[in-house]
């Protein structure tokens, strides 16, 4: 099926190259997120891949009430906007309420709807109202073609610049499974689709009071997703995952990013 390319800042989703949404799980500090952004942007320039930089200002669904959440919506969005301006890359972050969407809409190129909130009509309407592009994480509880109902909501609210992200489906207690058929079905339904390699290897609540995961499998699933056919790859990246304040078990070590980007580019070239 011929799908319309989507423009997000300086990046085109559905062009000749896959798009990479990369960055740490959460803004641990302003200094930290600037360091990560500069290093990831430099790697992506060297490897000639389109980058959308990602970091969350709030992790609103942490397993434990004691877990670190973030710096807050306005402060986080202002930091991300400054990063985008200096590095010349689009930025994205997740929003959790219509009020947050309104704040993020002032600063952020691509608004991300979290998987657990993907059917929240008021949140979808709030994101659409900003005029920004919208990336909806498909809920772990949804079948692939259920995204049609979400797409109809966004279209009804005047948003046509949207895509979906596959991030695994609930498989059993504390585990997810990534079904590569989902990528095909979502694209056949007429929508652009990203594959989230790092959240697909999560084990939600697997460490009792936090999420664990099989981070070493994230590049494996990313390779499979590009071979199956998708428009880009989402991966959370950290320079020291063992010390990350959120989702350390799933984040890709920064030092490994160049080799994985080269492999993913080669796979995309082979199947295009």
MIZA-759505 format. One record per residue: z, x, y of N, C-alpha, C in turn; residue in one letter. Coordinates in nm, 2 decimals, always signed. Layout:
! residues N
   n.zz   n.xx   n.yy  ca.zz  ca.xx  ca.yy   c.zz   c.xx   c.yy residuo
      Z      X      Y      Z      X      Y      Z      X      Y       a
...
This chain:
! residues 272
   n.zz   n.xx   n.yy  ca.zz  ca.xx  ca.yy   c.zz   c.xx   c.yy residuo
  +0.00  +0.08  -0.12  +0.00  +0.00  +0.00  +0.00  +0.09  +0.12       x
  -0.08  +0.05  +0.22  -0.09  +0.12  +0.35  +0.03  +0.08  +0.44       x
  +0.12  +0.17  +0.47  +0.23  +0.14  +0.55  +0.22  +0.20  +0.69       x
  +0.27  +0.13  +0.79  +0.26  +0.18  +0.93  +0.36  +0.29  +0.95       x
  +0.31  +0.40  +1.01  +0.40  +0.51  +1.05  +0.50  +0.46  +1.15       x
  +0.63  +0.52  +1.14  +0.73  +0.48  +1.24  +0.77  +0.60  +1.32       x
  +0.77  +0.59  +1.45  +0.80  +0.70  +1.54  +0.94  +0.70  +1.58       x
  +1.01  +0.81  +1.56  +1.16  +0.82  +1.59  +1.17  +0.94  +1.68       x
  +1.17  +0.92  +1.81  +1.17  +1.04  +1.90  +1.05  +1.12  +1.88       x
  +1.06  +1.25  +1.85  +0.95  +1.33  +1.83  +0.90  +1.34  +1.69       x
  +0.96  +1.26  +1.60  +0.93  +1.27  +1.45  +0.86  +1.14  +1.41       x
  +0.76  +1.16  +1.32  +0.69  +1.04  +1.27  +0.72  +1.03  +1.12       x
  +0.78  +0.91  +1.09  +0.81  +0.88  +0.95  +0.68  +0.82  +0.89       x
  +0.63  +0.88  +0.78  +0.51  +0.83  +0.73  +0.38  +0.90  +0.77       x
  +0.41  +1.02  +0.83  +0.30  +1.11  +0.87  +0.26  +1.20  +0.75       x
  +0.21  +1.32  +0.78  +0.16  +1.40  +0.67  +0.27  +1.48  +0.60       x
  +0.39  +1.48  +0.66  +0.50  +1.56  +0.61  +0.62  +1.47  +0.59       x
  +0.70  +1.50  +0.48  +0.83  +1.42  +0.47  +0.93  +1.46  +0.58       x
  +1.00  +1.36  +0.62  +1.11  +1.38  +0.72  +1.24  +1.41  +0.65       x
  +1.32  +1.50  +0.72  +1.45  +1.54  +0.66  +1.56  +1.50  +0.76       x
  +1.65  +1.41  +0.71  +1.77  +1.37  +0.79  +1.88  +1.46  +0.73       x
  +1.93  +1.55  +0.82  +2.02  +1.66  +0.77  +2.13  +1.67  +0.87       x
  +2.25  +1.70  +0.82  +2.36  +1.73  +0.91  +2.49  +1.71  +0.83       x
  +2.60  +1.74  +0.89  +2.73  +1.72  +0.82  +2.78  +1.58  +0.81       x
  +2.87  +1.55  +0.72  +2.91  +1.41  +0.71  +2.97  +1.36  +0.83       x
  +3.06  +1.43  +0.90  +3.13  +1.38  +1.02  +3.14  +1.49  +1.12       x
  +3.15  +1.45  +1.25  +3.18  +1.54  +1.36  +3.32  +1.59  +1.34       x
  +3.34  +1.71  +1.29  +3.48  +1.76  +1.27  +3.54  +1.81  +1.40       x
  +3.45  +1.86  +1.48  +3.49  +1.90  +1.62  +3.36  +1.92  +1.69       x
  +3.37  +1.93  +1.83  +3.24  +1.95  +1.90  +3.19  +2.09  +1.87       x
  +3.27  +2.19  +1.86  +3.22  +2.32  +1.83  +3.16  +2.33  +1.70       x
  +3.22  +2.26  +1.60  +3.16  +2.26  +1.46  +3.02  +2.20  +1.46       x
  +3.01  +2.08  +1.52  +2.88  +2.01  +1.51  +2.77  +2.08  +1.58       x
  +2.80  +2.14  +1.69  +2.70  +2.22  +1.76  +2.66  +2.34  +1.68       x
  +2.75  +2.41  +1.61  +2.71  +2.52  +1.52  +2.62  +2.47  +1.41       x
  +2.66  +2.36  +1.35  +2.58  +2.31  +1.24  +2.44  +2.27  +1.29       x
  +2.43  +2.20  +1.40  +2.31  +2.15  +1.45  +2.21  +2.27  +1.48       x
  +2.26  +2.37  +1.55  +2.18  +2.49  +1.59  +2.13  +2.56  +1.46       x
  +2.21  +2.57  +1.36  +2.17  +2.65  +1.24  +2.07  +2.56  +1.16       x
  +2.10  +2.44  +1.15  +2.01  +2.35  +1.07  +1.87  +2.34  +1.14       x
  +1.87  +2.33  +1.27  +1.75  +2.32  +1.35  +1.67  +2.45  +1.33       x
  +1.73  +2.56  +1.34  +1.66  +2.69  +1.32  +1.60  +2.70  +1.19       x
  +1.67  +2.66  +1.08  +1.61  +2.66  +0.95  +1.49  +2.57  +0.94       x
  +1.50  +2.45  +0.99  +1.39  +2.35  +0.98  +1.27  +2.40  +1.06       x
  +1.29  +2.47  +1.17  +1.18  +2.53  +1.25  +1.11  +2.64  +1.16       x
  +1.19  +2.72  +1.10  +1.14  +2.83  +1.02  +1.06  +2.78  +0.90       x
  +1.11  +2.66  +0.85  +1.04  +2.61  +0.73  +0.93  +2.50  +0.77       x
  +0.92  +2.48  +0.90  +0.82  +2.38  +0.95  +0.83  +2.24  +0.89       x
  +0.96  +2.19  +0.89  +0.98  +2.05  +0.85  +1.04  +1.97  +0.96       x
  +1.00  +1.84  +0.97  +1.05  +1.75  +1.07  +1.20  +1.72  +1.05       x
  +1.28  +1.73  +1.15  +1.43  +1.71  +1.14  +1.47  +1.60  +1.22       x
  +1.56  +1.51  +1.17  +1.64  +1.42  +1.24  +1.79  +1.47  +1.21       x
  +1.86  +1.51  +1.31  +2.00  +1.56  +1.29  +2.09  +1.44  +1.28       x
  +2.18  +1.45  +1.18  +2.28  +1.35  +1.15  +2.42  +1.39  +1.15       x
  +2.51  +1.32  +1.21  +2.65  +1.34  +1.20  +2.72  +1.21  +1.23       x
  +2.83  +1.17  +1.17  +2.90  +1.05  +1.20  +3.01  +1.07  +1.30       x
  +3.03  +0.98  +1.39  +3.14  +0.99  +1.49  +3.27  +0.92  +1.43       x
  +3.25  +0.84  +1.32  +3.36  +0.78  +1.26  +3.33  +0.74  +1.12       x
  +3.41  +0.78  +1.03  +3.40  +0.75  +0.88  +3.49  +0.63  +0.86       x
  +3.44  +0.51  +0.88  +3.52  +0.39  +0.89  +3.57  +0.34  +0.75       x
  +3.51  +0.39  +0.64  +3.54  +0.34  +0.51  +3.60  +0.44  +0.42       x
  +3.68  +0.54  +0.48  +3.74  +0.64  +0.40  +3.83  +0.57  +0.29       x
  +3.84  +0.64  +0.18  +3.92  +0.58  +0.07  +4.07  +0.57  +0.11       x
  +4.12  +0.67  +0.17  +4.27  +0.67  +0.21  +4.29  +0.65  +0.36       x
  +4.39  +0.58  +0.39  +4.43  +0.56  +0.53  +4.47  +0.70  +0.60       x
  +4.50  +0.80  +0.52  +4.54  +0.93  +0.57  +4.42  +1.02  +0.60       x
  +4.30  +0.98  +0.56  +4.19  +1.07  +0.57  +4.13  +1.08  +0.71       x
  +4.08  +1.19  +0.74  +4.02  +1.21  +0.88  +3.90  +1.12  +0.90       x
  +3.89  +1.06  +1.02  +3.78  +0.97  +1.05  +3.68  +1.02  +1.14       x
  +3.72  +1.08  +1.25  +3.62  +1.13  +1.35  +3.67  +1.13  +1.49       x
  +3.57  +1.14  +1.58  +3.61  +1.16  +1.72  +3.59  +1.03  +1.81       x
  +3.54  +0.93  +1.75  +3.52  +0.80  +1.82  +3.37  +0.79  +1.87       x
  +3.34  +0.66  +1.90  +3.20  +0.63  +1.92  +3.14  +0.69  +2.05       x
  +3.20  +0.67  +2.16  +3.13  +0.72  +2.29  +3.14  +0.87  +2.29       x
  +3.25  +0.93  +2.25  +3.25  +1.08  +2.26  +3.15  +1.14  +2.16       x
  +3.15  +1.08  +2.04  +3.06  +1.13  +1.94  +2.91  +1.12  +1.98       x
  +2.88  +1.00  +2.03  +2.74  +0.97  +2.07  +2.69  +1.06  +2.19       x
  +2.79  +1.09  +2.28  +2.75  +1.18  +2.39  +2.73  +1.32  +2.34       x
  +2.81  +1.37  +2.24  +2.78  +1.50  +2.18  +2.65  +1.50  +2.11       x
  +2.62  +1.40  +2.03  +2.49  +1.40  +1.96  +2.37  +1.39  +2.06       x
  +2.38  +1.32  +2.16  +2.28  +1.31  +2.26  +2.25  +1.45  +2.32       x
  +2.36  +1.52  +2.36  +2.34  +1.65  +2.41  +2.28  +1.75  +2.32       x
  +2.31  +1.74  +2.19  +2.25  +1.82  +2.08  +2.10  +1.79  +2.08       x
  +2.06  +1.66  +2.08  +1.92  +1.62  +2.07  +1.84  +1.67  +2.19       x
  +1.90  +1.67  +2.31  +1.83  +1.72  +2.43  +1.81  +1.87  +2.42       x
  +1.91  +1.94  +2.38  +1.90  +2.09  +2.38  +1.81  +2.14  +2.27       x
  +1.82  +2.08  +2.16  +1.74  +2.13  +2.04  +1.60  +2.06  +2.03       x
  +1.58  +1.95  +2.10  +1.45  +1.88  +2.10  +1.43  +1.81  +1.97       x
  +1.54  +1.75  +1.91  +1.53  +1.68  +1.78  +1.59  +1.54  +1.80       x
  +1.54  +1.44  +1.73  +1.60  +1.31  +1.73  +1.74  +1.32  +1.66       x
  +1.83  +1.23  +1.69  +1.96  +1.23  +1.63  +1.99  +1.09  +1.58       x
  +2.08  +1.09  +1.47  +2.12  +0.96  +1.41  +2.27  +0.96  +1.38       x
  +2.33  +0.84  +1.38  +2.46  +0.82  +1.34  +2.48  +0.68  +1.29       x
  +2.59  +0.65  +1.22  +2.61  +0.52  +1.17  +2.69  +0.44  +1.27       x
  +2.67  +0.31  +1.27  +2.74  +0.21  +1.36  +2.80  +0.11  +1.27       x
  +2.92  +0.05  +1.32  +3.00  -0.03  +1.23  +3.02  -0.17  +1.29       x
  +2.98  -0.19  +1.42  +3.00  -0.32  +1.48  +2.90  -0.34  +1.59       x
  +2.87  -0.46  +1.64  +2.78  -0.48  +1.75  +2.82  -0.40  +1.87       x
  +2.95  -0.39  +1.90  +2.99  -0.32  +2.01  +2.96  -0.17  +2.00       x
  +2.98  -0.11  +1.88  +2.94  +0.03  +1.86  +2.79  +0.05  +1.87       x
  +2.71  -0.05  +1.82  +2.57  -0.04  +1.83  +2.53  -0.04  +1.98       x
  +2.59  -0.11  +2.06  +2.56  -0.11  +2.20  +2.59  +0.02  +2.27       x
  +2.70  +0.09  +2.23  +2.73  +0.22  +2.28  +2.63  +0.32  +2.23       x
  +2.60  +0.32  +2.10  +2.51  +0.42  +2.04  +2.37  +0.40  +2.09       x
  +2.33  +0.28  +2.12  +2.20  +0.25  +2.17  +2.17  +0.32  +2.31       x
  +2.27  +0.36  +2.38  +2.25  +0.44  +2.50  +2.21  +0.58  +2.47       x
  +2.24  +0.63  +2.36  +2.23  +0.78  +2.33  +2.15  +0.82  +2.21       x
  +2.15  +0.73  +2.11  +2.10  +0.77  +1.97  +1.96  +0.72  +1.94       x
  +1.88  +0.81  +1.88  +1.74  +0.77  +1.85  +1.73  +0.67  +1.74       x
  +1.81  +0.69  +1.63  +1.80  +0.61  +1.51  +1.94  +0.57  +1.47       x
  +1.96  +0.43  +1.48  +2.09  +0.38  +1.44  +2.09  +0.35  +1.29       x
  +2.20  +0.40  +1.23  +2.21  +0.38  +1.08  +2.32  +0.27  +1.05       x
  +2.27  +0.18  +0.96  +2.36  +0.07  +0.92  +2.42  +0.12  +0.78       x
  +2.55  +0.13  +0.77  +2.62  +0.18  +0.65  +2.59  +0.08  +0.53       x
  +2.59  +0.14  +0.41  +2.55  +0.06  +0.29  +2.64  -0.07  +0.28       x
  +2.77  -0.05  +0.30  +2.87  -0.16  +0.28  +2.84  -0.27  +0.38       x
  +2.77  -0.24  +0.49  +2.76  -0.34  +0.60  +2.61  -0.38  +0.61       x
  +2.53  -0.35  +0.51  +2.38  -0.37  +0.53  +2.34  -0.52  +0.54       x
  +2.42  -0.61  +0.50  +2.39  -0.75  +0.52  +2.46  -0.82  +0.63       x
  +2.53  -0.75  +0.71  +2.61  -0.81  +0.82  +2.52  -0.85  +0.93       x
  +2.49  -0.98  +0.94  +2.39  -1.03  +1.04  +2.42  -0.99  +1.18       x
  +2.55  -1.00  +1.22  +2.58  -0.97  +1.36  +2.56  -0.82  +1.39       x
  +2.59  -0.73  +1.30  +2.56  -0.59  +1.32  +2.41  -0.56  +1.32       x
  +2.33  -0.62  +1.23  +2.19  -0.60  +1.24  +2.13  -0.65  +1.37       x
  +2.18  -0.77  +1.42  +2.13  -0.82  +1.55  +2.17  -0.73  +1.66       x
  +2.29  -0.67  +1.66  +2.34  -0.58  +1.76  +2.25  -0.45  +1.76       x
  +2.22  -0.40  +1.65  +2.14  -0.28  +1.64  +2.00  -0.31  +1.69       x
  +1.94  -0.42  +1.65  +1.81  -0.46  +1.69  +1.80  -0.48  +1.84       x
  +1.90  -0.53  +1.90  +1.91  -0.56  +2.04  +1.89  -0.43  +2.13       x
  +1.93  -0.32  +2.07  +1.93  -0.19  +2.15  +1.79  -0.14  +2.17       x
  +1.69  -0.19  +2.09  +1.55  -0.14  +2.10  +1.53  -0.01  +2.03       x
  +1.64  +0.05  +1.97  +1.62  +0.17  +1.89  +1.57  +0.15  +1.75       x
  +1.52  +0.25  +1.69  +1.48  +0.24  +1.55  +1.61  +0.23  +1.46       x
  +1.60  +0.16  +1.35  +1.71  +0.13  +1.27  +1.69  +0.17  +1.12       x
  +1.79  +0.24  +1.07  +1.78  +0.29  +0.93  +1.89  +0.21  +0.85       x
  +1.86  +0.13  +0.76  +1.95  +0.05  +0.68  +1.98  +0.12  +0.55       x
  +2.10  +0.16  +0.52  +2.13  +0.21  +0.39  +2.14  +0.09  +0.29       x
  +2.06  +0.09  +0.19  +2.07  -0.02  +0.09  +2.20  -0.02  +0.02       x
  +2.27  -0.13  +0.02  +2.40  -0.14  -0.04  +2.40  -0.11  -0.19       x
  +2.51  -0.05  -0.24  +2.52  -0.01  -0.38  +2.52  -0.14  -0.47       x
  +2.53  -0.25  -0.41  +2.54  -0.38  -0.48  +2.42  -0.46  -0.48       x
  +2.31  -0.41  -0.42  +2.18  -0.48  -0.40  +2.07  -0.43  -0.49       x
  +1.99  -0.52  -0.54  +1.87  -0.49  -0.61  +1.77  -0.44  -0.50       x
  +1.67  -0.36  -0.54  +1.58  -0.30  -0.44  +1.51  -0.41  -0.36       x
  +1.46  -0.51  -0.42  +1.38  -0.61  -0.34  +1.47  -0.70  -0.26       x
  +1.60  -0.69  -0.27  +1.69  -0.77  -0.18  +1.68  -0.72  -0.04       x
  +1.62  -0.60  -0.02  +1.60  -0.55  +0.12  +1.51  -0.64  +0.20       x
  +1.43  -0.72  +0.13  +1.34  -0.82  +0.21  +1.42  -0.91  +0.30       x
  +1.54  -0.95  +0.26  +1.62  -1.04  +0.34  +1.67  -0.97  +0.46       x
  +1.70  -0.84  +0.44  +1.75  -0.76  +0.56  +1.63  -0.74  +0.66       x
  +1.52  -0.71  +0.60  +1.40  -0.69  +0.69  +1.37  -0.82  +0.77       x
  +1.38  -0.93  +0.70  +1.35  -1.06  +0.77  +1.45  -1.08  +0.89       x
  +1.58  -1.04  +0.87  +1.67  -1.05  +0.97  +1.64  -0.96  +1.09       x
  +1.61  -0.84  +1.06  +1.57  -0.74  +1.17  +1.45  -0.79  +1.24       x
  +1.35  -0.84  +1.17  +1.22  -0.89  +1.24  +1.25  -1.01  +1.32       x
  +1.34  -1.10  +1.27  +1.37  -1.21  +1.35  +1.44  -1.18  +1.48       x
  +1.51  -1.06  +1.48  +1.58  -1.02  +1.60  +1.50  -0.93  +1.69       x
  +1.37  -0.91  +1.65  +1.28  -0.84  +1.73  +1.27  -0.69  +1.70       x
  +1.33  -0.65  +1.59  +1.32  -0.50  +1.55  +1.22  -0.49  +1.44       x
  +1.11  -0.41  +1.47  +1.01  -0.38  +1.38  +1.00  -0.23  +1.33       x
  +1.08  -0.15  +1.41  +1.08  -0.01  +1.38  +1.21  +0.02  +1.29       x
  +1.20  -0.01  +1.16  +1.31  +0.01  +1.08  +1.26  +0.07  +0.94       x
  +1.36  +0.12  +0.87  +1.33  +0.17  +0.74  +1.46  +0.15  +0.65       x
  +1.45  +0.17  +0.52  +1.56  +0.16  +0.43  +1.59  +0.30  +0.37       x
  +1.71  +0.31  +0.33  +1.75  +0.44  +0.26  +1.82  +0.40  +0.13       x
  +1.77  +0.45  +0.02  +1.82  +0.43  -0.12  +1.93  +0.54  -0.13       x
  +2.05  +0.49  -0.17  +2.16  +0.58  -0.19  +2.25  +0.56  -0.32       x
  +2.17  +0.51  -0.42  +2.24  +0.49  -0.55  +2.29  +0.35  -0.56       x
  +2.31  +0.31  -0.69  +2.36  +0.17  -0.72  +2.48  +0.19  -0.81       x
  +2.58  +0.09  -0.79  +2.70  +0.10  -0.86  +2.67  +0.09  -1.01       x
  +2.72  +0.19  -1.08  +2.69  +0.20  -1.23  +2.81  +0.17  -1.31       x
  +2.93  +0.20  -1.27  +3.05  +0.17  -1.34  +3.17  +0.23  -1.26       x
  +3.28  +0.23  -1.31  +3.40  +0.28  -1.24  +3.37  +0.42  -1.18       x
  +3.38  +0.44  -1.05  +3.38  +0.57  -0.98  +3.25  +0.64  -1.01       x
  +3.14  +0.57  -1.02  +3.01  +0.64  -1.05  +2.89  +0.55  -0.99       x
  +2.78  +0.62  -0.96  +2.66  +0.56  -0.91  +2.55  +0.61  -1.00       x
  +2.44  +0.54  -0.99  +2.31  +0.59  -1.06  +2.20  +0.57  -0.96       x
  +2.11  +0.67  -0.96  +1.99  +0.66  -0.87  +1.87  +0.62  -0.95       x
  +1.82  +0.51  -0.92  +1.70  +0.45  -0.99  +1.58  +0.48  -0.91       x
  +1.49  +0.57  -0.96  +1.38  +0.61  -0.88  +1.27  +0.50  -0.87       x
  +1.28  +0.40  -0.96  +1.19  +0.28  -0.94  +1.22  +0.21  -0.81       x
  +1.34  +0.22  -0.76  +1.37  +0.15  -0.63  +1.28  +0.20  -0.52       x
  +1.25  +0.33  -0.52  +1.17  +0.39  -0.41  +1.03  +0.32  -0.41       x
  +0.97  +0.31  -0.53  +0.84  +0.25  -0.55  +0.84  +0.10  -0.51       x
  +0.94  +0.03  -0.55  +0.95  -0.11  -0.52  +0.97  -0.14  -0.37       x
  +1.05  -0.06  -0.31  +1.07  -0.08  -0.16  +0.95  -0.05  -0.08       x
  +0.88  +0.05  -0.12  +0.75  +0.08  -0.05  +0.64  -0.02  -0.08       x
  +0.64  -0.07  -0.21  +0.54  -0.17  -0.24  +0.57  -0.30  -0.16       x
  +0.69  -0.32  -0.13  +0.73  -0.44  -0.05  +0.69  -0.43  +0.09       x
  +0.64  -0.31  +0.13  +0.59  -0.29  +0.27  +0.68  -0.22  +0.36       x
  +0.78  -0.14  +0.31  +0.88  -0.08  +0.40  +0.89  +0.07  +0.37       x
  +0.91  +0.14  +0.48  +0.94  +0.29  +0.47  +1.07  +0.31  +0.40       x
  +1.08  +0.42  +0.32  +1.21  +0.44  +0.25  +1.24  +0.59  +0.24       x
  +1.37  +0.61  +0.27  +1.43  +0.75  +0.26  +1.52  +0.75  +0.14       x
  +1.53  +0.87  +0.08  +1.62  +0.89  -0.03  +1.74  +0.97  +0.01       x
  +1.86  +0.92  -0.01  +1.98  +0.98  +0.02  +2.03  +1.06  -0.10       x
  +2.01  +1.19  -0.10  +2.04  +1.27  -0.22  +2.19  +1.30  -0.24       x
  +2.26  +1.31  -0.13  +2.40  +1.35  -0.14  +2.49  +1.23  -0.17       x
  +2.47  +1.12  -0.10  +2.55  +1.00  -0.14  +2.52  +0.95  -0.27       x
  +2.40  +0.97  -0.32  +2.37  +0.92  -0.46  +2.45  +0.99  -0.57       x
  +2.50  +1.11  -0.54  +2.58  +1.18  -0.64  +2.73  +1.17  -0.62       x
  +2.77  +1.08  -0.53  +2.91  +1.05  -0.51  +2.98  +0.99  -0.63       x
  +3.11  +1.01  -0.65  +3.19  +0.93  -0.74  +3.29  +0.87  -0.65       x
  +3.26  +0.74  -0.60  +3.35  +0.68  -0.51  +3.49  +0.66  -0.56       x
  +3.59  +0.71  -0.48  +3.73  +0.70  -0.52  +3.76  +0.79  -0.64       x
  +3.67  +0.88  -0.68  +3.69  +0.95  -0.81  +3.80  +1.05  -0.81       x
  +3.85  +1.09  -0.69  +3.96  +1.18  -0.68  +4.09  +1.11  -0.65       x
  +4.09  +0.98  -0.67  +4.22  +0.90  -0.65  +4.23  +0.85  -0.51       x
  +4.26  +0.94  -0.41  +4.27  +0.90  -0.28  +4.15  +0.95  -0.19       x
  +4.05  +1.00  -0.26  +3.93  +1.04  -0.19  +3.81  +1.03  -0.28       x
  +3.69  +1.04  -0.23  +3.57  +1.04  -0.31  +3.54  +1.18  -0.36       x
  +3.50  +1.19  -0.48  +3.45  +1.32  -0.54  +3.30  +1.30  -0.57       x
  +3.24  +1.40  -0.64  +3.10  +1.39  -0.66  +3.04  +1.51  -0.73       x
  +2.91  +1.50  -0.76  +2.84  +1.61  -0.83  +2.74  +1.67  -0.74       x
  +2.79  +1.74  -0.64  +2.70  +1.79  -0.54  +2.59  +1.88  -0.59       x
  +2.61  +1.95  -0.70  +2.50  +2.03  -0.75  +2.38  +1.96  -0.79       x
  +2.40  +1.82  -0.82  +2.28  +1.74  -0.86  +2.20  +1.68  -0.74       x
  +2.25  +1.70  -0.62  +2.18  +1.64  -0.51  +2.04  +1.70  -0.49       x
  +2.02  +1.83  -0.50  +1.88  +1.88  -0.49  +1.79  +1.83  -0.61       x
  +1.85  +1.81  -0.72  +1.77  +1.77  -0.84  +1.72  +1.63  -0.81       x
  +1.81  +1.54  -0.76  +1.76  +1.40  -0.73  +1.66  +1.40  -0.61       x
  +1.68  +1.49  -0.51  +1.59  +1.50  -0.40  +1.45  +1.54  -0.45       x
  +1.44  +1.63  -0.55  +1.31  +1.67  -0.60  +1.25  +1.55  -0.67       x
  +1.33  +1.48  -0.75  +1.27  +1.36  -0.82  +1.22  +1.25  -0.73       x
  +1.30  +1.24  -0.62  +1.26  +1.13  -0.52  +1.13  +1.16  -0.45       x
  +1.11  +1.28  -0.41  +0.98  +1.32  -0.35  +0.87  +1.31  -0.45       x
  +0.89  +1.34  -0.57  +0.79  +1.33  -0.67  +0.75  +1.18  -0.70       x
  +0.86  +1.10  -0.70  +0.84  +0.96  -0.72  +0.77  +0.89  -0.60       x
  +0.79  +0.94  -0.48  +0.72  +0.88  -0.37  +0.82  +0.82  -0.27       x
  +0.85  +0.90  -0.16  +0.94  +0.84  -0.06  +0.89  +0.91  +0.07       x
  +0.95  +0.86  +0.18  +0.90  +0.91  +0.31  +0.99  +1.02  +0.37       x
  +1.10  +1.05  +0.31  +1.19  +1.16  +0.35  +1.31  +1.16  +0.27       x
  +1.39  +1.27  +0.30  +1.51  +1.30  +0.23  +1.63  +1.31  +0.32       x
  +1.74  +1.24  +0.29  +1.86  +1.25  +0.36  +1.96  +1.34  +0.28       x
  +2.01  +1.44  +0.34  +2.11  +1.52  +0.27  +2.22  +1.57  +0.38       x
  +2.34  +1.55  +0.34  +2.45  +1.60  +0.42  +2.47  +1.75  +0.39       x
  +2.48  +1.83  +0.49  +2.49  +1.98  +0.48  +2.61  +2.03  +0.56       x
  +2.68  +2.13  +0.50  +2.80  +2.19  +0.56  +2.80  +2.33  +0.53       x
  +2.84  +2.41  +0.63  +2.85  +2.56  +0.60  +2.96  +2.60  +0.51       x
  +3.06  +2.52  +0.50  +3.17  +2.54  +0.41  +3.22  +2.41  +0.34       x
  +3.14  +2.36  +0.25  +3.17  +2.23  +0.19  +3.32  +2.22  +0.13       x
  +3.37  +2.33  +0.08  +3.50  +2.33  +0.02  +3.61  +2.30  +0.13       x
  +3.57  +2.32  +0.26  +3.67  +2.29  +0.36  +3.63  +2.17  +0.45       x
  +3.54  +2.10  +0.40  +3.49  +1.98  +0.48  +3.60  +1.88  +0.49       x
  +3.60  +1.81  +0.60  +3.70  +1.70  +0.62  +3.66  +1.57  +0.56       x
  +3.54  +1.56  +0.51  +3.49  +1.44  +0.45  +3.38  +1.47  +0.35       x
  +3.38  +1.42  +0.23  +3.27  +1.43  +0.13  +3.23  +1.57  +0.10       x
  +3.33  +1.66  +0.10  +3.29  +1.80  +0.07  +3.23  +1.82  -0.07       x
  +3.27  +1.74  -0.16  +3.22  +1.76  -0.30  +3.07  +1.73  -0.31       x
  +3.01  +1.66  -0.21  +2.87  +1.62  -0.22  +2.78  +1.69  -0.13       x
  +2.83  +1.76  -0.03  +2.75  +1.82  +0.08  +2.68  +1.95  +0.03       x
  +2.56  +1.96  +0.07  +2.48  +2.08  +0.03  +2.53  +2.20  +0.11       x
  +2.56  +2.32  +0.05  +2.59  +2.44  +0.12  +2.48  +2.48  +0.21       x
  +2.51  +2.51  +0.34  +2.40  +2.54  +0.43  +2.32  +2.66  +0.39       x
  +2.38  +2.76  +0.33  +2.31  +2.88  +0.28  +2.20  +2.84  +0.18       x
  +2.21  +2.73  +0.11  +2.11  +2.69  +0.01  +2.00  +2.61  +0.07       x
  +2.01  +2.56  +0.19  +1.91  +2.47  +0.25  +1.77  +2.53  +0.25       x
  +1.75  +2.65  +0.30  +1.61  +2.70  +0.30  +1.53  +2.69  +0.17       x
  +1.60  +2.74  +0.06  +1.53  +2.74  -0.07  +1.50  +2.60  -0.11       x
  +1.59  +2.50  -0.08  +1.56  +2.37  -0.13  +1.45  +2.30  -0.04       x
  +1.45  +2.33  +0.09  +1.34  +2.28  +0.17  +1.20  +2.33  +0.12       x
  +1.20  +2.46  +0.09  +1.07  +2.51  +0.04  +1.03  +2.44  -0.09       x
  +1.12  +2.42  -0.18  +1.09  +2.35  -0.31  +1.04  +2.21  -0.28       x
  +1.11  +2.14  -0.19  +1.08  +2.00  -0.16  +0.94  +1.99  -0.10       x
  +0.91  +2.08  -0.01  +0.78  +2.08  +0.05  +0.67  +2.10  -0.05       x
  +0.69  +2.19  -0.14  +0.59  +2.22  -0.25  +0.57  +2.10  -0.34       x
  +0.68  +2.03  -0.37  +0.66  +1.91  -0.45  +0.58  +1.80  -0.37       x
  +0.62  +1.78  -0.25  +0.54  +1.68  -0.17  +0.39  +1.72  -0.16       x
  +0.36  +1.85  -0.14  +0.22  +1.89  -0.14  +0.15  +1.86  -0.27       x
  +0.22  +1.88  -0.38  +0.16  +1.86  -0.51  +0.13  +1.72  -0.54       x
  +0.21  +1.62  -0.49  +0.19  +1.48  -0.52  +0.12  +1.40  -0.42       x
  +0.10  +1.46  -0.30  +0.03  +1.39  -0.19  -0.12  +1.37  -0.22       x
